[in-house]
């Protein structure tokens, strides 16, 4: 798998996942909405750690910096 996520993209996803977890723990979100949003947060964490977003591939998007001379 070719990495296609830059550092800024990864940090933003992790921050969103942490914010979602805080909202869930504090009881602000619950029920079906909480389940859906927690799954999304898990996907954010997973894609951040592997630096690959499968949704970027079909569109040819890459937020990773390239070192071209």
N, C-alpha and C positions, 0 to 999 in steps of 0.2 A: 504494500500500500504506500502510495506516495503522499507525504504530508502536504496538507493544503491549508492549514490554519496558522496564522501568525500569533505572536505573543499577546498582543492586545485583544484579539478575538478570544483567545483562551482565557485570559483574565476576566473579561466581561462575562463569559459564560459561567465561570466559577462563582463570580460575585452574584449573578442572578440565581444560581442554584442555592447559595448560602442564604440569600434573601427569602427564597421560597421556603427553605427549611425553617427559618426563623418565623415566618408567617404561620406555618403549620404548627410548630411547637407552641407558639403563643395562642393558638386557637382562633386566629383570624380567618383561616380558611378551613373548611371541613367538608365531609361528605364526598360526593362524586367529584366535585371540583378539585378537592384536595388530592384525590387519587390521580387524576389526570395531570395536575400540575407537578406532583411529586415524580411521576414517571418522566415528565419533561425535564425536571431537574436532574434526574439520574442520567438521562441521555446527554444533557449538557456536561455533566461531570465526566462521563465516559469519553465523549468526543474530545474534551479538553485534554485528558491524559494521553490519548493516543494521537492527538494533533491531526485528526482526520474527520472531516464532515462529509458523509456520503451525499448529502443534498447539494454540495458544491460541485461534485463531479459532472452531472449532466449539463450544468450551465458553464463549466469551465472556469469557475471562480476559485481564486486562491488569495488568501490574505497574508500569506507567508512572503517575506522579503526574499528576493533573489539577489545573489551576489554576482552581477554581471560586470566584467572588466570594462 
